[in-house]
Amino acid sequence: VIGKGMNPPQKILFPPEKICMDWRQKRRPGAGLYNLGSTCYLNVVLQCLTYTPPLANYLLSRQHSRFCHQQGFCMMCIMEAHVRKVLYSSASAIRPRAVIRDLRFIGEFKPDIPGDAYEFLRCTLSAMQRACLSGSSDVDISSQGTTIIHQIFQGILRSRVTCLSCKTVSDFYMAFLDVLLKIKGASSLSTALERFVKPKQLDGKKCFKCSKCEKKVAASKRVTIHHEPRVLTVCLGRADERTSRKISQVVEYPEYLNLRPYMSDTAGEPRLYSLYAVVVHSGHTCLEGHFFCYTKASNGQWYKMNDVTVESCGIHAVLGQQAYLLFYAR
């Protein structure tokens, strides 16, 4: 087996043993968020990150801001202040002004133009990662995976390509912070995950250059989760690839997910995850409509968060949605 892309980190930027997966303090849910224009896409992402226990624990400890020397925009400092404000506020709703003020530094977003929650999540994590790396120059790529953000959200995918002529196996490894799944015709998350790891033929234009045959050959490729993340974020791709129309079908998803069948090593102990947040998109097309979310607060109770409103609900309501983003924690 020829392997590429897995070098041990030269330095550890955040010690993994300091990550606490359970809430350090239990309290009632925090404030709702005002919609300041067309900002529901950003509100749902902020709420889901606020109720991500290992991230909230870290942000509430103020470990970042105490040592931050960043001049100007720092996404970690913004998130730290935001999470404190939401969870400690006596108000029923707050305005996420700092996030909106600095939207242009996070990504291609404008306050009065509707945005996509998945894109905003990716840009926010990327901005937080940049903030964690600021001040650390020339950090090798493997060490970049040891920030608090990547230690929480990052997993490793293995892409195993088998040459159909000489049967040589080549492994390629890639880091991921989320998994985007095709859902057309998939009735459940497990079906979509099974398809994700199913071997695919590479032929025609997608031919693979085999290092042993020294030419382009037909090959089979299989992607599996090689190293599982502490927090698994799944996007159920609701935009049809060809027409860009919204795929509105129901995709069933469980409260508890075993990731083991989709891993490189399918033998061994189950890798169990528990659902703690769901982003829902309502509307007939991907370009319009509304985002709201369900999150599990530190008191173990589920809440529906729809901009300013926060109301408690049961797990059945959470599991019966047209989900767009799913957040699972180990």
Contacts in CASP RR format, 6 or more apart in sequence:
PFRMAT RR
TARGET T0000
AUTHOR 0000-0000-0000
METHOD contacts of the structure
MODEL  1
VIGKGMNPPQKILFPPEKICMDWRQKRRPGAGLYNLGSTCYLNVVLQCLT
YTPPLANYLLSRQHSRFCHQQGFCMMCIMEAHVRKVLYSSASAIRPRAVI
RDLRFIGEFKPDIPGDAYEFLRCTLSAMQRACLSGSSDVDISSQGTTIIH
QIFQGILRSRVTCLSCKTVSDFYMAFLDVLLKIKGASSLSTALERFVKPK
QLDGKKCFKCSKCEKKVAASKRVTIHHEPRVLTVCLGRADERTSRKISQV
VEYPEYLNLRPYMSDTAGEPRLYSLYAVVVHSGHTCLEGHFFCYTKASNG
QWYKMNDVTVESCGIHAVLGQQAYLLFYAR
1 169 0 8 1.000
1 170 0 8 1.000
1 171 0 8 1.000
2 168 0 8 1.000
2 169 0 8 1.000
2 170 0 8 1.000
2 171 0 8 1.000
2 211 0 8 1.000
3 170 0 8 1.000
3 171 0 8 1.000
3 172 0 8 1.000
3 173 0 8 1.000
4 170 0 8 1.000
4 171 0 8 1.000
4 172 0 8 1.000
4 173 0 8 1.000
5 172 0 8 1.000
5 173 0 8 1.000
5 174 0 8 1.000
6 156 0 8 1.000
6 173 0 8 1.000
7 140 0 8 1.000
7 141 0 8 1.000
7 142 0 8 1.000
8 142 0 8 1.000
9 140 0 8 1.000
9 142 0 8 1.000
9 143 0 8 1.000
9 145 0 8 1.000
9 146 0 8 1.000
10 139 0 8 1.000
10 140 0 8 1.000
10 142 0 8 1.000
10 143 0 8 1.000
11 139 0 8 1.000
11 143 0 8 1.000
11 146 0 8 1.000
12 143 0 8 1.000
12 146 0 8 1.000
13 132 0 8 1.000
13 133 0 8 1.000
13 136 0 8 1.000
13 139 0 8 1.000
13 143 0 8 1.000
13 144 0 8 1.000
13 145 0 8 1.000
13 146 0 8 1.000
13 147 0 8 1.000
13 148 0 8 1.000
14 132 0 8 1.000
14 146 0 8 1.000
14 147 0 8 1.000
14 148 0 8 1.000
14 151 0 8 1.000
16 146 0 8 1.000
16 151 0 8 1.000
19 54 0 8 1.000
19 58 0 8 1.000
19 148 0 8 1.000
19 151 0 8 1.000
19 152 0 8 1.000
19 230 0 8 1.000
20 53 0 8 1.000
20 54 0 8 1.000
20 57 0 8 1.000
21 53 0 8 1.000
21 54 0 8 1.000
21 230 0 8 1.000
21 329 0 8 1.000
21 330 0 8 1.000
22 53 0 8 1.000
23 53 0 8 1.000
23 56 0 8 1.000
23 57 0 8 1.000
23 298 0 8 1.000
24 57 0 8 1.000
24 60 0 8 1.000
25 60 0 8 1.000
25 298 0 8 1.000
26 298 0 8 1.000
26 299 0 8 1.000
26 300 0 8 1.000
27 87 0 8 1.000
27 297 0 8 1.000
27 298 0 8 1.000
27 299 0 8 1.000
28 297 0 8 1.000
28 299 0 8 1.000
29 295 0 8 1.000
29 297 0 8 1.000
29 299 0 8 1.000
29 301 0 8 1.000
29 303 0 8 1.000
29 310 0 8 1.000
29 312 0 8 1.000
30 50 0 8 1.000
30 86 0 8 1.000
30 87 0 8 1.000
30 89 0 8 1.000
30 297 0 8 1.000
30 310 0 8 1.000
31 85 0 8 1.000
31 86 0 8 1.000
31 89 0 8 1.000
31 91 0 8 1.000
31 92 0 8 1.000
31 93 0 8 1.000
31 94 0 8 1.000
31 310 0 8 1.000
32 43 0 8 1.000
32 47 0 8 1.000
32 86 0 8 1.000
32 92 0 8 1.000
32 93 0 8 1.000
32 94 0 8 1.000
32 305 0 8 1.000
32 307 0 8 1.000
32 308 0 8 1.000
32 309 0 8 1.000
32 310 0 8 1.000
33 43 0 8 1.000
33 46 0 8 1.000
33 47 0 8 1.000
33 86 0 8 1.000
33 93 0 8 1.000
33 94 0 8 1.000
33 95 0 8 1.000
33 96 0 8 1.000
33 305 0 8 1.000
33 307 0 8 1.000
33 308 0 8 1.000
34 93 0 8 1.000
34 94 0 8 1.000
34 95 0 8 1.000
34 96 0 8 1.000
34 307 0 8 1.000
34 308 0 8 1.000
35 43 0 8 1.000
35 307 0 8 1.000
35 308 0 8 1.000
36 95 0 8 1.000
36 96 0 8 1.000
36 97 0 8 1.000
36 100 0 8 1.000
36 111 0 8 1.000
37 111 0 8 1.000
37 112 0 8 1.000
38 111 0 8 1.000
38 112 0 8 1.000
38 113 0 8 1.000
38 114 0 8 1.000
38 115 0 8 1.000
39 96 0 8 1.000
39 100 0 8 1.000
39 111 0 8 1.000
40 290 0 8 1.000
40 291 0 8 1.000
40 292 0 8 1.000
40 307 0 8 1.000
41 114 0 8 1.000
41 115 0 8 1.000
41 116 0 8 1.000
41 117 0 8 1.000
41 120 0 8 1.000
41 291 0 8 1.000
42 96 0 8 1.000
42 99 0 8 1.000
42 100 0 8 1.000
42 103 0 8 1.000
42 109 0 8 1.000
42 115 0 8 1.000
42 117 0 8 1.000
42 120 0 8 1.000
43 96 0 8 1.000
43 291 0 8 1.000
43 305 0 8 1.000
43 307 0 8 1.000
44 117 0 8 1.000
44 279 0 8 1.000
44 291 0 8 1.000
44 292 0 8 1.000
44 293 0 8 1.000
44 305 0 8 1.000
44 325 0 8 1.000
45 117 0 8 1.000
45 120 0 8 1.000
45 121 0 8 1.000
45 124 0 8 1.000
45 279 0 8 1.000
46 82 0 8 1.000
46 86 0 8 1.000
46 96 0 8 1.000
46 99 0 8 1.000
47 86 0 8 1.000
47 277 0 8 1.000
47 293 0 8 1.000
47 295 0 8 1.000
47 305 0 8 1.000
48 121 0 8 1.000
48 277 0 8 1.000
48 279 0 8 1.000
48 293 0 8 1.000
48 295 0 8 1.000
48 325 0 8 1.000
48 327 0 8 1.000
49 55 0 8 1.000
49 79 0 8 1.000
49 83 0 8 1.000
49 121 0 8 1.000
49 124 0 8 1.000
50 56 0 8 1.000
50 82 0 8 1.000
50 83 0 8 1.000
50 86 0 8 1.000
50 87 0 8 1.000
50 295 0 8 1.000
51 276 0 8 1.000
51 277 0 8 1.000
51 295 0 8 1.000
51 296 0 8 1.000
51 297 0 8 1.000
51 298 0 8 1.000
52 152 0 8 1.000
52 231 0 8 1.000
52 276 0 8 1.000
52 277 0 8 1.000
52 327 0 8 1.000
52 329 0 8 1.000
53 276 0 8 1.000
53 298 0 8 1.000
53 329 0 8 1.000
54 152 0 8 1.000
54 230 0 8 1.000
54 231 0 8 1.000
54 329 0 8 1.000
55 148 0 8 1.000
55 149 0 8 1.000
55 152 0 8 1.000
55 231 0 8 1.000
56 83 0 8 1.000
56 87 0 8 1.000
58 64 0 8 1.000
58 148 0 8 1.000
59 76 0 8 1.000
59 79 0 8 1.000
59 80 0 8 1.000
59 83 0 8 1.000
59 84 0 8 1.000
60 80 0 8 1.000
60 83 0 8 1.000
60 84 0 8 1.000
60 87 0 8 1.000
62 80 0 8 1.000
64 76 0 8 1.000
64 77 0 8 1.000
64 80 0 8 1.000
64 131 0 8 1.000
64 132 0 8 1.000
64 148 0 8 1.000
65 76 0 8 1.000
65 77 0 8 1.000
65 80 0 8 1.000
65 81 0 8 1.000
68 74 0 8 1.000
68 76 0 8 1.000
68 77 0 8 1.000
68 131 0 8 1.000
69 134 0 8 1.000
69 135 0 8 1.000
70 77 0 8 1.000
70 131 0 8 1.000
70 134 0 8 1.000
73 102 0 8 1.000
73 105 0 8 1.000
74 131 0 8 1.000
74 134 0 8 1.000
75 102 0 8 1.000
75 105 0 8 1.000
75 106 0 8 1.000
75 124 0 8 1.000
75 127 0 8 1.000
75 128 0 8 1.000
75 130 0 8 1.000
75 131 0 8 1.000
76 128 0 8 1.000
76 131 0 8 1.000
76 132 0 8 1.000
77 131 0 8 1.000
78 98 0 8 1.000
78 99 0 8 1.000
78 102 0 8 1.000
79 124 0 8 1.000
79 128 0 8 1.000
81 98 0 8 1.000
82 96 0 8 1.000
82 98 0 8 1.000
82 99 0 8 1.000
85 94 0 8 1.000
86 94 0 8 1.000
92 308 0 8 1.000
92 310 0 8 1.000
93 307 0 8 1.000
93 308 0 8 1.000
99 106 0 8 1.000
100 111 0 8 1.000
103 109 0 8 1.000
103 110 0 8 1.000
103 111 0 8 1.000
104 110 0 8 1.000
105 127 0 8 1.000
106 120 0 8 1.000
106 123 0 8 1.000
106 124 0 8 1.000
106 127 0 8 1.000
107 123 0 8 1.000
107 127 0 8 1.000
109 115 0 8 1.000
109 120 0 8 1.000
109 123 0 8 1.000
114 287 0 8 1.000
114 288 0 8 1.000
114 289 0 8 1.000
116 286 0 8 1.000
117 279 0 8 1.000
117 281 0 8 1.000
117 291 0 8 1.000
117 324 0 8 1.000
117 325 0 8 1.000
118 178 0 8 1.000
118 180 0 8 1.000
118 235 0 8 1.000
118 324 0 8 1.000
118 325 0 8 1.000
121 178 0 8 1.000
121 233 0 8 1.000
121 325 0 8 1.000
122 177 0 8 1.000
122 178 0 8 1.000
125 149 0 8 1.000
125 153 0 8 1.000
125 177 0 8 1.000
128 149 0 8 1.000
129 144 0 8 1.000
129 147 0 8 1.000
129 149 0 8 1.000
129 150 0 8 1.000
132 147 0 8 1.000
132 148 0 8 1.000
132 149 0 8 1.000
133 139 0 8 1.000
133 144 0 8 1.000
133 147 0 8 1.000
144 150 0 8 1.000
145 151 0 8 1.000
145 154 0 8 1.000
145 175 0 8 1.000
150 175 0 8 1.000
150 177 0 8 1.000
151 230 0 8 1.000
152 229 0 8 1.000
152 230 0 8 1.000
152 231 0 8 1.000
153 177 0 8 1.000
153 178 0 8 1.000
153 229 0 8 1.000
153 230 0 8 1.000
153 231 0 8 1.000
153 233 0 8 1.000
154 175 0 8 1.000
154 176 0 8 1.000
154 177 0 8 1.000
154 229 0 8 1.000
155 175 0 8 1.000
155 176 0 8 1.000
155 177 0 8 1.000
155 225 0 8 1.000
155 226 0 8 1.000
155 227 0 8 1.000
155 228 0 8 1.000
155 229 0 8 1.000
156 173 0 8 1.000
156 174 0 8 1.000
156 175 0 8 1.000
156 176 0 8 1.000
156 225 0 8 1.000
156 226 0 8 1.000
156 227 0 8 1.000
157 173 0 8 1.000
157 174 0 8 1.000
157 175 0 8 1.000
157 176 0 8 1.000
157 223 0 8 1.000
157 224 0 8 1.000
157 225 0 8 1.000
157 226 0 8 1.000
158 171 0 8 1.000
158 172 0 8 1.000
158 173 0 8 1.000
158 223 0 8 1.000
158 224 0 8 1.000
158 225 0 8 1.000
158 226 0 8 1.000
158 264 0 8 1.000
159 171 0 8 1.000
159 172 0 8 1.000
159 173 0 8 1.000
159 174 0 8 1.000
159 221 0 8 1.000
159 222 0 8 1.000
159 223 0 8 1.000
160 169 0 8 1.000
160 170 0 8 1.000
160 171 0 8 1.000
160 221 0 8 1.000
160 222 0 8 1.000
160 223 0 8 1.000
160 224 0 8 1.000
160 264 0 8 1.000
161 169 0 8 1.000
161 170 0 8 1.000
161 171 0 8 1.000
161 172 0 8 1.000
161 202 0 8 1.000
161 208 0 8 1.000
161 219 0 8 1.000
161 220 0 8 1.000
161 221 0 8 1.000
162 168 0 8 1.000
162 169 0 8 1.000
162 170 0 8 1.000
162 219 0 8 1.000
162 220 0 8 1.000
162 221 0 8 1.000
162 222 0 8 1.000
163 169 0 8 1.000
163 170 0 8 1.000
163 208 0 8 1.000
163 210 0 8 1.000
163 212 0 8 1.000
163 213 0 8 1.000
163 217 0 8 1.000
163 219 0 8 1.000
164 217 0 8 1.000
164 218 0 8 1.000
164 219 0 8 1.000
164 220 0 8 1.000
165 210 0 8 1.000
165 213 0 8 1.000
165 217 0 8 1.000
165 218 0 8 1.000
166 210 0 8 1.000
166 212 0 8 1.000
166 213 0 8 1.000
166 217 0 8 1.000
168 210 0 8 1.000
168 211 0 8 1.000
168 212 0 8 1.000
168 213 0 8 1.000
170 210 0 8 1.000
170 211 0 8 1.000
173 226 0 8 1.000
176 229 0 8 1.000
177 229 0 8 1.000
177 233 0 8 1.000
178 233 0 8 1.000
178 234 0 8 1.000
178 235 0 8 1.000
179 196 0 8 1.000
179 225 0 8 1.000
179 232 0 8 1.000
179 233 0 8 1.000
179 234 0 8 1.000
179 235 0 8 1.000
180 235 0 8 1.000
180 237 0 8 1.000
181 189 0 8 1.000
181 192 0 8 1.000
181 193 0 8 1.000
181 195 0 8 1.000
181 196 0 8 1.000
181 234 0 8 1.000
181 235 0 8 1.000
181 236 0 8 1.000
181 237 0 8 1.000
182 192 0 8 1.000
182 195 0 8 1.000
182 196 0 8 1.000
182 237 0 8 1.000
182 241 0 8 1.000
183 192 0 8 1.000
183 236 0 8 1.000
183 237 0 8 1.000
183 238 0 8 1.000
183 247 0 8 1.000
183 249 0 8 1.000
183 251 0 8 1.000
184 240 0 8 1.000
184 247 0 8 1.000
185 191 0 8 1.000
185 249 0 8 1.000
186 192 0 8 1.000
186 195 0 8 1.000
186 251 0 8 1.000
187 249 0 8 1.000
187 250 0 8 1.000
187 251 0 8 1.000
187 252 0 8 1.000
188 251 0 8 1.000
188 252 0 8 1.000
188 253 0 8 1.000
189 234 0 8 1.000
189 236 0 8 1.000
189 251 0 8 1.000
189 252 0 8 1.000
189 253 0 8 1.000
189 254 0 8 1.000
189 257 0 8 1.000
189 326 0 8 1.000
190 254 0 8 1.000
192 236 0 8 1.000
192 251 0 8 1.000
193 261 0 8 1.000
193 262 0 8 1.000
194 261 0 8 1.000
194 262 0 8 1.000
196 223 0 8 1.000
196 262 0 8 1.000
197 222 0 8 1.000
197 223 0 8 1.000
197 224 0 8 1.000
197 225 0 8 1.000
197 262 0 8 1.000
198 222 0 8 1.000
199 220 0 8 1.000
199 221 0 8 1.000
199 222 0 8 1.000
200 220 0 8 1.000
200 221 0 8 1.000
200 222 0 8 1.000
201 218 0 8 1.000
201 219 0 8 1.000
201 220 0 8 1.000
201 221 0 8 1.000
202 208 0 8 1.000
202 218 0 8 1.000
202 219 0 8 1.000
202 220 0 8 1.000
202 221 0 8 1.000
203 218 0 8 1.000
203 219 0 8 1.000
204 218 0 8 1.000
207 216 0 8 1.000
207 217 0 8 1.000
207 218 0 8 1.000
207 219 0 8 1.000
208 216 0 8 1.000
208 217 0 8 1.000
208 218 0 8 1.000
208 219 0 8 1.000
208 221 0 8 1.000
209 215 0 8 1.000
209 216 0 8 1.000
209 217 0 8 1.000
210 216 0 8 1.000
210 217 0 8 1.000
210 219 0 8 1.000
224 262 0 8 1.000
224 263 0 8 1.000
224 264 0 8 1.000
225 259 0 8 1.000
225 262 0 8 1.000
225 263 0 8 1.000
225 264 0 8 1.000
226 263 0 8 1.000
226 264 0 8 1.000
228 259 0 8 1.000
228 263 0 8 1.000
228 271 0 8 1.000
228 330 0 8 1.000
229 330 0 8 1.000
230 329 0 8 1.000
230 330 0 8 1.000
231 327 0 8 1.000
231 328 0 8 1.000
231 329 0 8 1.000
231 330 0 8 1.000
232 257 0 8 1.000
232 259 0 8 1.000
232 273 0 8 1.000
232 327 0 8 1.000
232 328 0 8 1.000
232 329 0 8 1.000
232 330 0 8 1.000
233 325 0 8 1.000
233 326 0 8 1.000
233 327 0 8 1.000
233 328 0 8 1.000
234 325 0 8 1.000
234 326 0 8 1.000
234 328 0 8 1.000
235 324 0 8 1.000
235 325 0 8 1.000
236 251 0 8 1.000
236 323 0 8 1.000
236 324 0 8 1.000
236 325 0 8 1.000
236 326 0 8 1.000
237 247 0 8 1.000
237 324 0 8 1.000
238 246 0 8 1.000
238 247 0 8 1.000
238 248 0 8 1.000
238 281 0 8 1.000
238 286 0 8 1.000
238 324 0 8 1.000
239 245 0 8 1.000
239 246 0 8 1.000
239 247 0 8 1.000
239 286 0 8 1.000
240 246 0 8 1.000
240 247 0 8 1.000
244 286 0 8 1.000
245 285 0 8 1.000
245 286 0 8 1.000
246 281 0 8 1.000
246 283 0 8 1.000
246 284 0 8 1.000
246 285 0 8 1.000
246 286 0 8 1.000
248 284 0 8 1.000
248 322 0 8 1.000
250 320 0 8 1.000
250 322 0 8 1.000
251 323 0 8 1.000
252 319 0 8 1.000
253 275 0 8 1.000
253 278 0 8 1.000
253 319 0 8 1.000
253 323 0 8 1.000
253 326 0 8 1.000
254 275 0 8 1.000
254 319 0 8 1.000
255 274 0 8 1.000
255 275 0 8 1.000
255 315 0 8 1.000
255 318 0 8 1.000
255 319 0 8 1.000
256 272 0 8 1.000
256 273 0 8 1.000
256 274 0 8 1.000
256 275 0 8 1.000
257 272 0 8 1.000
257 273 0 8 1.000
257 274 0 8 1.000
257 275 0 8 1.000
257 328 0 8 1.000
258 270 0 8 1.000
258 271 0 8 1.000
258 272 0 8 1.000
258 273 0 8 1.000
259 271 0 8 1.000
259 272 0 8 1.000
259 273 0 8 1.000
260 266 0 8 1.000
260 268 0 8 1.000
260 269 0 8 1.000
260 270 0 8 1.000
260 271 0 8 1.000
263 271 0 8 1.000
271 330 0 8 1.000
272 330 0 8 1.000
273 328 0 8 1.000
273 329 0 8 1.000
273 330 0 8 1.000
274 328 0 8 1.000
274 329 0 8 1.000
274 330 0 8 1.000
275 296 0 8 1.000
275 318 0 8 1.000
275 326 0 8 1.000
275 327 0 8 1.000
275 328 0 8 1.000
276 295 0 8 1.000
276 296 0 8 1.000
276 327 0 8 1.000
276 328 0 8 1.000
276 329 0 8 1.000
277 293 0 8 1.000
277 294 0 8 1.000
277 295 0 8 1.000
277 296 0 8 1.000
277 325 0 8 1.000
277 326 0 8 1.000
277 327 0 8 1.000
278 293 0 8 1.000
278 294 0 8 1.000
278 295 0 8 1.000
278 318 0 8 1.000
278 321 0 8 1.000
278 323 0 8 1.000
278 325 0 8 1.000
278 326 0 8 1.000
278 327 0 8 1.000
279 291 0 8 1.000
279 292 0 8 1.000
279 293 0 8 1.000
279 323 0 8 1.000
279 324 0 8 1.000
279 325 0 8 1.000
280 291 0 8 1.000
280 292 0 8 1.000
280 293 0 8 1.000
280 294 0 8 1.000
280 321 0 8 1.000
280 322 0 8 1.000
280 323 0 8 1.000
280 324 0 8 1.000
281 289 0 8 1.000
281 290 0 8 1.000
281 291 0 8 1.000
281 322 0 8 1.000
281 324 0 8 1.000
282 289 0 8 1.000
282 290 0 8 1.000
282 291 0 8 1.000
282 292 0 8 1.000
282 322 0 8 1.000
283 289 0 8 1.000
283 290 0 8 1.000
291 324 0 8 1.000
292 304 0 8 1.000
292 305 0 8 1.000
292 306 0 8 1.000
292 307 0 8 1.000
293 304 0 8 1.000
293 305 0 8 1.000
293 306 0 8 1.000
294 302 0 8 1.000
294 303 0 8 1.000
294 304 0 8 1.000
294 305 0 8 1.000
294 313 0 8 1.000
294 317 0 8 1.000
294 318 0 8 1.000
294 321 0 8 1.000
295 302 0 8 1.000
295 303 0 8 1.000
295 305 0 8 1.000
296 302 0 8 1.000
296 303 0 8 1.000
297 303 0 8 1.000
301 312 0 8 1.000
302 312 0 8 1.000
302 313 0 8 1.000
302 314 0 8 1.000
302 315 0 8 1.000
302 317 0 8 1.000
302 318 0 8 1.000
303 310 0 8 1.000
303 311 0 8 1.000
303 312 0 8 1.000
303 313 0 8 1.000
304 310 0 8 1.000
304 311 0 8 1.000
304 312 0 8 1.000
304 313 0 8 1.000
304 317 0 8 1.000
END
